[in-house]
Amino acid sequence: MAEDERSQLEAKLREVENQLQDLKARWPAHSLKPAMLSQLEDLEEERDRLKDLLAERRG
């Protein structure tokens, strides 16, 4: 994998992890909105996809 491609994937992974952290900080104790749950699932899937891509390209 090209070094700059790996760096871009790592940067995107950090961005997604920051978004997850922000979402969880805003998570209400009650009355969770379906949109927040959907956003959480989308971010977790994207995080997992990026981690898999990085792992594949490392060997």
C-alpha distance matrix in Angstrom:
0.0 3.7 6.3 8.5 6.8 6.6 10.0 11.3 10.8 12.5 15.1 15.8 16.2 18.6 20.5 21.0 22.2 24.5 25.9 26.6 28.4 30.4 31.4 32.5 34.5 36.4 36.9 40.7 42.7 44.5 44.4 40.6 39.9 38.0 35.7 34.5 33.8 31.9 29.8 29.1 28.0 25.7 24.1 23.8 22.2 19.6 18.9 18.6 16.3 13.9 14.2 13.6 10.3 9.1 10.8 9.5 5.8 7.5 9.5
3.7 0.0 3.8 5.5 5.3 6.4 8.7 10.0 10.8 12.5 14.3 15.6 16.7 18.6 20.1 21.3 22.7 24.5 26.0 27.1 28.7 30.5 31.7 33.1 34.8 36.6 37.5 41.3 43.6 45.5 45.3 41.6 40.7 39.0 36.4 35.3 35.0 33.0 30.6 30.2 29.5 26.9 25.1 25.2 23.9 20.9 20.3 20.6 18.3 15.5 16.2 16.2 12.8 11.4 13.8 13.0 9.3 10.6 13.0
6.3 3.8 0.0 3.8 5.5 5.2 6.2 8.7 10.0 10.5 12.2 14.3 15.2 16.5 18.4 20.0 21.0 22.5 24.4 25.7 26.8 28.6 30.2 31.5 32.9 34.9 36.0 39.9 42.1 44.2 44.3 40.6 40.0 38.6 36.0 34.5 34.4 32.8 30.1 29.5 29.2 26.8 24.5 24.7 23.9 20.8 19.7 20.4 18.7 15.3 15.8 16.6 13.6 11.3 13.9 14.1 10.6 10.8 13.9
8.5 5.5 3.8 0.0 3.8 5.4 4.9 6.1 8.6 9.7 10.3 12.2 14.1 15.2 16.4 18.3 19.8 20.9 22.5 24.2 25.5 26.8 28.5 30.2 31.4 33.1 34.5 38.3 40.8 42.8 42.6 39.1 38.1 36.9 34.0 32.6 32.9 31.1 28.3 28.1 28.0 25.3 23.0 23.8 23.1 19.6 18.9 20.2 18.3 14.9 16.1 17.3 14.1 12.3 15.6 15.8 12.6 13.5 16.7
6.8 5.3 5.5 3.8 0.0 3.8 5.4 5.1 6.3 8.6 9.8 10.6 12.3 14.3 15.3 16.6 18.3 20.0 21.1 22.6 24.3 25.8 27.0 28.7 30.3 31.9 32.9 36.7 39.1 40.9 40.6 36.9 35.9 34.3 31.6 30.4 30.4 28.4 25.9 25.7 25.2 22.5 20.5 21.1 20.0 16.7 16.3 17.3 15.0 11.8 13.5 14.2 10.8 9.7 13.1 13.0 10.0 11.8 14.9
6.6 6.4 5.2 5.4 3.8 0.0 3.8 5.4 5.1 6.1 8.6 9.8 10.4 12.3 14.2 15.3 16.4 18.3 19.9 20.9 22.4 24.3 25.6 26.9 28.6 30.5 31.4 35.2 37.4 39.4 39.3 35.7 35.0 33.6 31.1 29.6 29.3 27.7 25.2 24.4 24.0 21.7 19.4 19.5 18.8 15.7 14.5 15.3 13.7 10.2 10.9 12.1 9.2 7.0 10.3 11.0 8.3 9.1 12.6
10.0 8.7 6.2 4.9 5.4 3.8 0.0 3.8 5.5 5.1 6.1 8.6 9.7 10.5 12.3 14.2 15.2 16.4 18.4 19.9 20.9 22.5 24.3 25.7 26.9 28.9 30.2 34.0 36.3 38.5 38.6 35.0 34.4 33.3 30.6 28.9 29.1 27.8 24.8 24.2 24.4 22.0 19.3 19.9 19.7 16.4 15.0 16.6 15.4 11.7 12.5 14.6 12.1 9.8 13.1 14.5 11.9 12.3 15.9
11.3 10.0 8.7 6.1 5.1 5.4 3.8 0.0 3.8 5.4 5.1 6.1 8.5 9.9 10.5 12.3 14.2 15.3 16.5 18.4 19.9 21.1 22.5 24.4 25.7 27.2 28.6 32.3 34.9 36.8 36.6 33.0 32.0 30.8 27.9 26.5 26.9 25.2 22.3 22.1 22.3 19.5 17.1 18.2 17.8 14.2 13.5 15.5 13.9 10.4 12.3 14.3 11.5 10.3 14.1 15.0 12.9 14.2 17.6
10.8 10.8 10.0 8.6 6.3 5.1 5.5 3.8 0.0 3.8 5.4 5.1 6.1 8.7 9.8 10.5 12.2 14.2 15.3 16.4 18.3 19.9 20.9 22.5 24.3 25.9 26.8 30.5 32.9 34.7 34.5 30.9 30.1 28.7 26.1 24.6 24.5 22.9 20.2 19.6 19.4 16.9 14.6 15.1 14.5 11.1 10.3 11.8 10.3 6.6 8.6 10.5 8.1 7.1 10.9 12.0 10.6 12.1 15.3
12.5 12.5 10.5 9.7 8.6 6.1 5.1 5.4 3.8 0.0 3.8 5.4 5.0 6.2 8.6 9.9 10.4 12.3 14.2 15.2 16.4 18.3 19.9 21.0 22.5 24.6 25.6 29.4 31.6 33.8 34.0 30.4 30.0 29.0 26.5 24.5 24.6 23.5 20.6 19.5 19.8 17.8 14.9 15.1 15.4 12.3 10.3 12.2 11.7 8.0 8.5 11.4 10.0 7.8 11.1 13.3 12.0 12.2 15.8
15.1 14.3 12.2 10.3 9.8 8.6 6.1 5.1 5.4 3.8 0.0 3.8 5.4 5.1 6.2 8.7 9.9 10.6 12.4 14.3 15.3 16.5 18.4 20.0 21.1 22.9 24.4 28.2 30.7 32.8 32.9 29.5 28.9 28.1 25.3 23.4 24.0 22.9 19.6 19.1 19.9 17.6 14.5 15.7 16.3 12.9 11.4 14.1 13.7 10.1 11.5 14.5 13.0 11.4 14.8 16.8 15.4 15.9 19.5
15.8 15.6 14.3 12.2 10.6 9.8 8.6 6.1 5.1 5.4 3.8 0.0 3.8 5.4 5.0 6.2 8.6 9.8 10.5 12.3 14.2 15.3 16.5 18.4 19.9 21.3 22.5 26.3 28.9 30.7 30.4 26.9 26.0 25.0 22.1 20.5 21.0 19.5 16.4 16.2 16.7 14.1 11.3 12.8 13.1 9.5 8.7 11.7 11.0 7.9 10.2 13.0 11.6 11.1 14.5 16.2 15.4 16.6 19.9
16.2 16.7 15.2 14.1 12.3 10.4 9.7 8.5 6.1 5.0 5.4 3.8 0.0 3.8 5.4 5.1 6.1 8.6 9.8 10.5 12.3 14.2 15.3 16.5 18.3 20.1 20.9 24.7 27.0 29.0 29.1 25.5 25.1 24.1 21.7 19.6 19.6 18.6 15.7 14.6 15.0 13.2 10.0 10.5 11.2 8.2 6.1 9.0 9.3 6.2 7.4 10.8 10.4 9.5 12.4 14.7 14.6 15.2 18.3
18.6 18.6 16.5 15.2 14.3 12.3 10.5 9.9 8.7 6.2 5.1 5.4 3.8 0.0 3.8 5.5 5.1 6.1 8.6 9.8 10.4 12.2 14.2 15.3 16.4 18.6 19.9 23.7 25.9 28.3 28.7 25.3 25.2 24.7 22.2 19.8 20.3 19.8 16.5 15.3 16.6 15.1 11.5 12.3 13.9 11.2 8.8 12.0 12.9 9.9 10.5 14.2 14.0 12.5 15.1 17.8 17.4 17.5 20.9
20.5 20.1 18.4 16.4 15.3 14.2 12.3 10.5 9.8 8.6 6.2 5.0 5.4 3.8 0.0 3.8 5.5 5.1 6.2 8.7 9.9 10.6 12.3 14.3 15.4 16.8 18.4 22.2 24.8 26.9 26.9 23.5 22.9 22.6 19.7 17.6 18.6 17.8 14.3 13.9 15.5 13.5 10.1 12.0 13.6 10.6 9.3 13.0 13.5 11.0 12.6 16.0 15.5 14.8 17.7 20.0 19.6 20.3 23.6
21.0 21.3 20.0 18.3 16.6 15.3 14.2 12.3 10.5 9.9 8.7 6.2 5.1 5.5 3.8 0.0 3.8 5.4 5.0 6.2 8.6 9.8 10.5 12.3 14.2 15.5 16.4 20.1 22.7 24.5 24.4 20.8 20.3 19.5 17.0 14.8 15.3 14.5 11.2 10.4 11.7 9.9 6.4 8.2 10.0 7.4 6.2 10.0 10.9 9.3 10.9 14.0 14.2 14.2 16.7 18.9 19.2 20.1 23.0
22.2 22.7 21.0 19.8 18.3 16.4 15.2 14.2 12.2 10.4 9.9 8.6 6.1 5.1 5.5 3.8 0.0 3.8 5.4 5.0 6.2 8.6 9.8 10.6 12.3 14.4 15.2 19.0 21.1 23.4 23.9 20.5 20.6 20.3 18.2 15.4 15.6 15.7 12.6 10.8 12.5 11.7 7.9 8.4 11.1 9.5 6.9 10.3 12.3 10.6 11.0 14.5 15.4 14.7 16.6 19.4 19.9 20.1 23.0
24.5 24.5 22.5 20.9 20.0 18.3 16.4 15.3 14.2 12.3 10.6 9.8 8.6 6.1 5.1 5.4 3.8 0.0 3.8 5.4 5.0 6.2 8.6 9.9 10.5 12.6 14.2 18.0 20.5 22.9 23.4 20.2 20.3 20.6 18.2 15.3 16.4 16.7 13.2 12.0 14.5 13.7 10.0 11.4 14.2 12.4 10.5 14.0 15.7 13.9 14.6 18.1 18.6 17.8 20.0 22.8 22.9 23.1 26.2
25.9 26.0 24.4 22.5 21.1 19.9 18.4 16.5 15.3 14.2 12.4 10.5 9.8 8.6 6.2 5.0 5.4 3.8 0.0 3.8 5.4 5.1 6.1 8.6 9.8 10.8 12.3 16.0 18.8 20.7 20.7 17.5 17.1 17.2 14.5 11.9 13.3 13.4 9.7 9.1 11.9 10.9 7.6 10.0 12.7 11.1 10.2 13.8 15.3 14.1 15.5 18.6 19.2 19.1 21.4 23.7 24.2 24.8 27.8
26.6 27.1 25.7 24.2 22.6 20.9 19.9 18.4 16.4 15.2 14.3 12.3 10.5 9.8 8.7 6.2 5.0 5.4 3.8 0.0 3.8 5.4 5.1 6.1 8.6 10.0 10.4 14.2 16.6 18.6 18.9 15.6 15.8 15.7 13.8 10.7 11.2 11.9 8.8 6.8 9.6 9.7 6.4 7.6 10.9 10.4 9.1 12.1 14.3 13.9 14.5 17.5 18.8 18.8 20.5 23.0 24.0 24.5 27.1
28.4 28.7 26.8 25.5 24.3 22.4 20.9 19.9 18.3 16.4 15.3 14.2 12.3 10.4 9.9 8.6 6.2 5.0 5.4 3.8 0.0 3.8 5.5 5.2 6.2 8.8 9.9 13.6 15.7 18.4 19.3 16.4 17.2 17.9 16.2 12.7 13.6 15.0 12.0 9.9 13.0 13.5 10.2 10.8 14.4 13.9 11.9 14.8 17.4 16.5 16.6 19.9 21.3 20.7 22.2 25.2 26.0 26.0 28.7
30.4 30.5 28.6 26.8 25.8 24.3 22.5 21.1 19.9 18.3 16.5 15.3 14.2 12.2 10.6 9.8 8.6 6.2 5.1 5.4 3.8 0.0 3.8 5.5 5.1 6.5 8.8 12.3 15.0 17.4 18.0 15.3 15.6 16.8 14.7 11.4 13.3 14.7 11.5 10.4 14.0 14.1 11.2 12.9 16.2 15.4 14.2 17.4 19.5 18.6 19.4 22.6 23.6 23.2 25.2 27.9 28.5 28.8 31.7
31.4 31.7 30.2 28.5 27.0 25.6 24.3 22.5 20.9 19.9 18.4 16.5 15.3 14.2 12.3 10.5 9.8 8.6 6.1 5.1 5.5 3.8 0.0 3.8 5.4 5.2 6.2 9.9 12.8 14.7 14.9 11.8 12.1 13.1 11.2 7.7 9.6 11.2 8.3 7.3 11.1 11.6 9.5 11.2 14.5 14.4 13.8 16.7 18.8 18.6 19.5 22.3 23.6 23.8 25.5 28.0 29.0 29.6 32.2
32.5 33.1 31.5 30.2 28.7 26.9 25.7 24.4 22.5 21.0 20.0 18.4 16.5 15.3 14.3 12.3 10.6 9.9 8.6 6.1 5.2 5.5 3.8 0.0 3.8 5.3 4.9 8.6 10.7 13.2 14.2 11.5 12.8 14.0 13.1 9.3 10.2 12.6 10.5 8.3 11.7 13.3 11.2 11.6 15.3 15.8 14.6 16.9 19.6 19.6 19.8 22.6 24.4 24.4 25.6 28.4 29.6 29.8 32.3
34.5 34.8 32.9 31.4 30.3 28.6 26.9 25.7 24.3 22.5 21.1 19.9 18.3 16.4 15.4 14.2 12.3 10.5 9.8 8.6 6.2 5.1 5.4 3.8 0.0 3.8 5.5 8.5 10.7 13.6 15.1 13.0 14.5 16.4 15.3 11.7 13.3 15.7 13.4 11.8 15.4 16.6 14.3 15.1 18.7 18.9 17.5 20.1 22.8 22.3 22.5 25.6 27.2 26.8 28.2 31.1 32.1 32.1 34.8
36.4 36.6 34.9 33.1 31.9 30.5 28.9 27.2 25.9 24.6 22.9 21.3 20.1 18.6 16.8 15.5 14.4 12.6 10.8 10.0 8.8 6.5 5.2 5.3 3.8 0.0 3.8 6.2 9.4 11.6 12.4 10.4 11.5 13.8 12.7 9.4 11.7 14.2 12.2 11.4 15.1 16.2 14.6 16.0 19.3 19.5 18.9 21.6 23.9 23.8 24.4 27.3 28.7 28.8 30.4 33.0 34.0 34.4 37.0
36.9 37.5 36.0 34.5 32.9 31.4 30.2 28.6 26.8 25.6 24.4 22.5 20.9 19.9 18.4 16.4 15.2 14.2 12.3 10.4 9.9 8.8 6.2 4.9 5.5 3.8 0.0 3.8 6.6 8.7 9.7 7.5 9.4 11.6 11.5 7.9 9.3 12.5 11.3 10.0 13.4 15.3 14.2 14.9 18.2 19.2 18.6 20.7 23.3 23.7 24.1 26.7 28.5 28.8 30.0 32.6 34.0 34.4 36.7
40.7 41.3 39.9 38.3 36.7 35.2 34.0 32.3 30.5 29.4 28.2 26.3 24.7 23.7 22.2 20.1 19.0 18.0 16.0 14.2 13.6 12.3 9.9 8.6 8.5 6.2 3.8 0.0 3.8 5.4 6.8 6.1 8.8 11.8 12.5 9.7 11.0 14.4 14.0 13.0 16.1 18.2 17.6 18.3 21.4 22.6 22.2 24.2 26.7 27.4 27.8 30.2 32.2 32.6 33.7 36.1 37.7 38.1 40.3
42.7 43.6 42.1 40.8 39.1 37.4 36.3 34.9 32.9 31.6 30.7 28.9 27.0 25.9 24.8 22.7 21.1 20.5 18.8 16.6 15.7 15.0 12.8 10.7 10.7 9.4 6.6 3.8 0.0 3.8 7.1 7.5 11.0 13.8 15.2 12.5 13.0 16.6 16.7 15.2 17.8 20.5 20.0 20.0 23.1 24.8 24.1 25.6 28.5 29.3 29.3 31.6 33.9 34.3 35.0 37.6 39.4 39.6 41.6
44.5 45.5 44.2 42.8 40.9 39.4 38.5 36.8 34.7 33.8 32.8 30.7 29.0 28.3 26.9 24.5 23.4 22.9 20.7 18.6 18.4 17.4 14.7 13.2 13.6 11.6 8.7 5.4 3.8 0.0 3.8 5.7 9.2 12.1 14.1 12.3 12.6 16.1 16.9 15.9 18.2 20.9 21.0 21.2 24.0 25.8 25.7 27.1 29.7 30.9 31.1 33.2 35.4 36.1 36.9 39.2 41.1 41.6 43.5
44.4 45.3 44.3 42.6 40.6 39.3 38.6 36.6 34.5 34.0 32.9 30.4 29.1 28.7 26.9 24.4 23.9 23.4 20.7 18.9 19.3 18.0 14.9 14.2 15.1 12.4 9.7 6.8 7.1 3.8 0.0 3.8 6.3 9.3 11.6 10.6 11.2 14.3 15.5 15.3 17.3 19.7 20.4 21.0 23.3 25.2 25.6 27.0 29.2 30.6 31.3 33.1 35.2 36.2 37.1 39.2 41.1 41.9 43.8
40.6 41.6 40.6 39.1 36.9 35.7 35.0 33.0 30.9 30.4 29.5 26.9 25.5 25.3 23.5 20.8 20.5 20.2 17.5 15.6 16.4 15.3 11.8 11.5 13.0 10.4 7.5 6.1 7.5 5.7 3.8 0.0 3.8 6.4 8.5 7.1 7.5 10.7 11.8 11.5 13.6 16.0 16.6 17.3 19.6 21.4 21.9 23.3 25.5 26.9 27.7 29.5 31.4 32.5 33.5 35.5 37.4 38.3 40.2
39.9 40.7 40.0 38.1 35.9 35.0 34.4 32.0 30.1 30.0 28.9 26.0 25.1 25.2 22.9 20.3 20.6 20.3 17.1 15.8 17.2 15.6 12.1 12.8 14.5 11.5 9.4 8.8 11.0 9.2 6.3 3.8 0.0 3.8 5.4 5.5 6.8 8.9 10.2 11.1 13.0 14.6 15.8 17.1 18.9 20.5 21.6 23.2 24.8 26.3 27.6 29.2 30.8 32.2 33.5 35.2 36.9 38.2 40.1
38.0 39.0 38.6 36.9 34.3 33.6 33.3 30.8 28.7 29.0 28.1 25.0 24.1 24.7 22.6 19.5 20.3 20.6 17.2 15.7 17.9 16.8 13.1 14.0 16.4 13.8 11.6 11.8 13.8 12.1 9.3 6.4 3.8 0.0 3.8 5.4 5.2 6.2 8.6 9.9 10.7 12.3 14.3 15.4 16.6 18.4 20.0 21.2 22.6 24.4 25.8 27.1 28.7 30.4 31.6 33.0 34.9 36.4 38.1
35.7 36.4 36.0 34.0 31.6 31.1 30.6 27.9 26.1 26.5 25.3 22.1 21.7 22.2 19.7 17.0 18.2 18.2 14.5 13.8 16.2 14.7 11.2 13.1 15.3 12.7 11.5 12.5 15.2 14.1 11.6 8.5 5.4 3.8 0.0 3.8 5.5 5.0 6.1 8.6 9.9 10.4 12.2 14.2 15.3 16.4 18.2 19.9 20.9 22.4 24.2 25.7 26.9 28.6 30.2 31.5 33.1 34.7 36.7
34.5 35.3 34.5 32.6 30.4 29.6 28.9 26.5 24.6 24.5 23.4 20.5 19.6 19.8 17.6 14.8 15.4 15.3 11.9 10.7 12.7 11.4 7.7 9.3 11.7 9.4 7.9 9.7 12.5 12.3 10.6 7.1 5.5 5.4 3.8 0.0 3.8 5.4 5.0 6.1 8.7 9.8 10.5 12.2 14.2 15.3 16.3 18.3 19.8 21.0 22.4 24.2 25.7 26.9 28.4 30.2 31.7 33.0 35.1
33.8 35.0 34.4 32.9 30.4 29.3 29.1 26.9 24.5 24.6 24.0 21.0 19.6 20.3 18.6 15.3 15.6 16.4 13.3 11.2 13.6 13.3 9.6 10.2 13.3 11.7 9.3 11.0 13.0 12.6 11.2 7.5 6.8 5.2 5.5 3.8 0.0 3.8 5.4 5.0 6.3 8.6 9.9 10.6 12.3 14.3 15.3 16.5 18.3 20.1 21.1 22.6 24.4 25.9 26.9 28.6 30.5 31.7 33.5
31.9 33.0 32.8 31.1 28.4 27.7 27.8 25.2 22.9 23.5 22.9 19.5 18.6 19.8 17.8 14.5 15.7 16.7 13.4 11.9 15.0 14.7 11.2 12.6 15.7 14.2 12.5 14.4 16.6 16.1 14.3 10.7 8.9 6.2 5.0 5.4 3.8 0.0 3.8 5.4 5.1 6.2 8.6 9.9 10.6 12.3 14.2 15.4 16.5 18.4 20.0 21.1 22.6 24.5 25.8 27.0 28.8 30.5 32.2
29.8 30.6 30.1 28.3 25.9 25.2 24.8 22.3 20.2 20.6 19.6 16.4 15.7 16.5 14.3 11.2 12.6 13.2 9.7 8.8 12.0 11.5 8.3 10.5 13.4 12.2 11.3 14.0 16.7 16.9 15.5 11.8 10.2 8.6 6.1 5.0 5.4 3.8 0.0 3.8 5.4 5.1 6.1 8.5 9.9 10.5 12.1 14.2 15.2 16.5 18.3 19.9 21.1 22.6 24.2 25.7 27.1 28.7 30.8
29.1 30.2 29.5 28.1 25.7 24.4 24.2 22.1 19.6 19.5 19.1 16.2 14.6 15.3 13.9 10.4 10.8 12.0 9.1 6.8 9.9 10.4 7.3 8.3 11.8 11.4 10.0 13.0 15.2 15.9 15.3 11.5 11.1 9.9 8.6 6.1 5.0 5.4 3.8 0.0 3.8 5.5 5.2 6.1 8.6 9.9 10.5 12.2 14.2 15.4 16.4 18.3 20.0 21.2 22.4 24.3 26.0 27.1 29.1
28.0 29.5 29.2 28.0 25.2 24.0 24.4 22.3 19.4 19.8 19.9 16.7 15.0 16.6 15.5 11.7 12.5 14.5 11.9 9.6 13.0 14.0 11.1 11.7 15.4 15.1 13.4 16.1 17.8 18.2 17.3 13.6 13.0 10.7 9.9 8.7 6.3 5.1 5.4 3.8 0.0 3.8 5.5 5.1 6.1 8.6 9.8 10.6 12.2 14.3 15.3 16.4 18.3 20.1 21.0 22.4 24.5 25.8 27.5
25.7 26.9 26.8 25.3 22.5 21.7 22.0 19.5 16.9 17.8 17.6 14.1 13.2 15.1 13.5 9.9 11.7 13.7 10.9 9.7 13.5 14.1 11.6 13.3 16.6 16.2 15.3 18.2 20.5 20.9 19.7 16.0 14.6 12.3 10.4 9.8 8.6 6.2 5.1 5.5 3.8 0.0 3.8 5.5 5.2 6.2 8.6 10.0 10.5 12.3 14.3 15.4 16.5 18.5 20.0 21.1 22.7 24.5 26.4
24.1 25.1 24.5 23.0 20.5 19.4 19.3 17.1 14.6 14.9 14.5 11.3 10.0 11.5 10.1 6.4 7.9 10.0 7.6 6.4 10.2 11.2 9.5 11.2 14.3 14.6 14.2 17.6 20.0 21.0 20.4 16.6 15.8 14.3 12.2 10.5 9.9 8.6 6.1 5.2 5.5 3.8 0.0 3.8 5.4 5.1 6.1 8.6 9.8 10.5 12.2 14.2 15.3 16.5 18.2 19.9 21.3 22.6 24.8
23.8 25.2 24.7 23.8 21.1 19.5 19.9 18.2 15.1 15.1 15.7 12.8 10.5 12.3 12.0 8.2 8.4 11.4 10.0 7.6 10.8 12.9 11.2 11.6 15.1 16.0 14.9 18.3 20.0 21.2 21.0 17.3 17.1 15.4 14.2 12.2 10.6 9.9 8.5 6.1 5.1 5.5 3.8 0.0 3.8 5.4 5.0 6.1 8.5 9.9 10.5 12.2 14.2 15.4 16.4 18.3 20.1 21.2 23.0
22.2 23.9 23.9 23.1 20.0 18.8 19.7 17.8 14.5 15.4 16.3 13.1 11.2 13.9 13.6 10.0 11.1 14.2 12.7 10.9 14.4 16.2 14.5 15.3 18.7 19.3 18.2 21.4 23.1 24.0 23.3 19.6 18.9 16.6 15.3 14.2 12.3 10.6 9.9 8.6 6.1 5.2 5.4 3.8 0.0 3.8 5.4 5.1 6.1 8.6 9.9 10.5 12.3 14.3 15.3 16.4 18.5 20.1 21.6
19.6 20.9 20.8 19.6 16.7 15.7 16.4 14.2 11.1 12.3 12.9 9.5 8.2 11.2 10.6 7.4 9.5 12.4 11.1 10.4 13.9 15.4 14.4 15.8 18.9 19.5 19.2 22.6 24.8 25.8 25.2 21.4 20.5 18.4 16.4 15.3 14.3 12.3 10.5 9.9 8.6 6.2 5.1 5.4 3.8 0.0 3.8 5.4 5.0 6.2 8.6 9.8 10.5 12.3 14.2 15.3 16.7 18.4 20.5
18.9 20.3 19.7 18.9 16.3 14.5 15.0 13.5 10.3 10.3 11.4 8.7 6.1 8.8 9.3 6.2 6.9 10.5 10.2 9.1 11.9 14.2 13.8 14.6 17.5 18.9 18.6 22.2 24.1 25.7 25.6 21.9 21.6 20.0 18.2 16.3 15.3 14.2 12.1 10.5 9.8 8.6 6.1 5.0 5.4 3.8 0.0 3.8 5.5 5.2 6.2 8.6 10.0 10.7 12.3 14.3 15.6 16.7 18.9
18.6 20.6 20.4 20.2 17.3 15.3 16.6 15.5 11.8 12.2 14.1 11.7 9.0 12.0 13.0 10.0 10.3 14.0 13.8 12.1 14.8 17.4 16.7 16.9 20.1 21.6 20.7 24.2 25.6 27.1 27.0 23.3 23.2 21.2 19.9 18.3 16.5 15.4 14.2 12.2 10.6 10.0 8.6 6.1 5.1 5.4 3.8 0.0 3.8 5.5 5.1 6.1 8.6 9.9 10.4 12.2 14.3 15.4 17.0
16.3 18.3 18.7 18.3 15.0 13.7 15.4 13.9 10.3 11.7 13.7 11.0 9.3 12.9 13.5 10.9 12.3 15.7 15.3 14.3 17.4 19.5 18.8 19.6 22.8 23.9 23.3 26.7 28.5 29.7 29.2 25.5 24.8 22.6 20.9 19.8 18.3 16.5 15.2 14.2 12.2 10.5 9.8 8.5 6.1 5.0 5.5 3.8 0.0 3.8 5.5 5.1 6.2 8.7 9.9 10.6 12.4 14.4 15.9
13.9 15.5 15.3 14.9 11.8 10.2 11.7 10.4 6.6 8.0 10.1 7.9 6.2 9.9 11.0 9.3 10.6 13.9 14.1 13.9 16.5 18.6 18.6 19.6 22.3 23.8 23.7 27.4 29.3 30.9 30.6 26.9 26.3 24.4 22.4 21.0 20.1 18.4 16.5 15.4 14.3 12.3 10.5 9.9 8.6 6.2 5.2 5.5 3.8 0.0 3.8 5.4 5.1 6.2 8.6 9.9 10.8 12.4 14.7
14.2 16.2 15.8 16.1 13.5 10.9 12.5 12.3 8.6 8.5 11.5 10.2 7.4 10.5 12.6 10.9 11.0 14.6 15.5 14.5 16.6 19.4 19.5 19.8 22.5 24.4 24.1 27.8 29.3 31.1 31.3 27.7 27.6 25.8 24.2 22.4 21.1 20.0 18.3 16.4 15.3 14.3 12.2 10.5 9.9 8.6 6.2 5.1 5.5 3.8 0.0 3.8 5.5 5.2 6.1 8.6 10.1 10.7 12.8
13.6 16.2 16.6 17.3 14.2 12.1 14.6 14.3 10.5 11.4 14.5 13.0 10.8 14.2 16.0 14.0 14.5 18.1 18.6 17.5 19.9 22.6 22.3 22.6 25.6 27.3 26.7 30.2 31.6 33.2 33.1 29.5 29.2 27.1 25.7 24.2 22.6 21.1 19.9 18.3 16.4 15.4 14.2 12.2 10.5 9.8 8.6 6.1 5.1 5.4 3.8 0.0 3.8 5.4 5.0 6.1 8.6 9.9 11.1
10.3 12.8 13.6 14.1 10.8 9.2 12.1 11.5 8.1 10.0 13.0 11.6 10.4 14.0 15.5 14.2 15.4 18.6 19.2 18.8 21.3 23.6 23.6 24.4 27.2 28.7 28.5 32.2 33.9 35.4 35.2 31.4 30.8 28.7 26.9 25.7 24.4 22.6 21.1 20.0 18.3 16.5 15.3 14.2 12.3 10.5 10.0 8.6 6.2 5.1 5.5 3.8 0.0 3.8 5.5 5.2 6.3 8.7 10.4
9.1 11.4 11.3 12.3 9.7 7.0 9.8 10.3 7.1 7.8 11.4 11.1 9.5 12.5 14.8 14.2 14.7 17.8 19.1 18.8 20.7 23.2 23.8 24.4 26.8 28.8 28.8 32.6 34.3 36.1 36.2 32.5 32.2 30.4 28.6 26.9 25.9 24.5 22.6 21.2 20.1 18.5 16.5 15.4 14.3 12.3 10.7 9.9 8.7 6.2 5.2 5.4 3.8 0.0 3.8 5.5 5.3 6.2 9.0
10.8 13.8 13.9 15.6 13.1 10.3 13.1 14.1 10.9 11.1 14.8 14.5 12.4 15.1 17.7 16.7 16.6 20.0 21.4 20.5 22.2 25.2 25.5 25.6 28.2 30.4 30.0 33.7 35.0 36.9 37.1 33.5 33.5 31.6 30.2 28.4 26.9 25.8 24.2 22.4 21.0 20.0 18.2 16.4 15.3 14.2 12.3 10.4 9.9 8.6 6.1 5.0 5.5 3.8 0.0 3.8 5.5 5.2 6.7
9.5 13.0 14.1 15.8 13.0 11.0 14.5 15.0 12.0 13.3 16.8 16.2 14.7 17.8 20.0 18.9 19.4 22.8 23.7 23.0 25.2 27.9 28.0 28.4 31.1 33.0 32.6 36.1 37.6 39.2 39.2 35.5 35.2 33.0 31.5 30.2 28.6 27.0 25.7 24.3 22.4 21.1 19.9 18.3 16.4 15.3 14.3 12.2 10.6 9.9 8.6 6.1 5.2 5.5 3.8 0.0 3.8 5.5 5.6
5.8 9.3 10.6 12.6 10.0 8.3 11.9 12.9 10.6 12.0 15.4 15.4 14.6 17.4 19.6 19.2 19.9 22.9 24.2 24.0 26.0 28.5 29.0 29.6 32.1 34.0 34.0 37.7 39.4 41.1 41.1 37.4 36.9 34.9 33.1 31.7 30.5 28.8 27.1 26.0 24.5 22.7 21.3 20.1 18.5 16.7 15.6 14.3 12.4 10.8 10.1 8.6 6.3 5.3 5.5 3.8 0.0 3.8 5.4
7.5 10.6 10.8 13.5 11.8 9.1 12.3 14.2 12.1 12.2 15.9 16.6 15.2 17.5 20.3 20.1 20.1 23.1 24.8 24.5 26.0 28.8 29.6 29.8 32.1 34.4 34.4 38.1 39.6 41.6 41.9 38.3 38.2 36.4 34.7 33.0 31.7 30.5 28.7 27.1 25.8 24.5 22.6 21.2 20.1 18.4 16.7 15.4 14.4 12.4 10.7 9.9 8.7 6.2 5.2 5.5 3.8 0.0 3.7
9.5 13.0 13.9 16.7 14.9 12.6 15.9 17.6 15.3 15.8 19.5 19.9 18.3 20.9 23.6 23.0 23.0 26.2 27.8 27.1 28.7 31.7 32.2 32.3 34.8 37.0 36.7 40.3 41.6 43.5 43.8 40.2 40.1 38.1 36.7 35.1 33.5 32.2 30.8 29.1 27.5 26.4 24.8 23.0 21.6 20.5 18.9 17.0 15.9 14.7 12.8 11.1 10.4 9.0 6.7 5.6 5.4 3.7 0.0
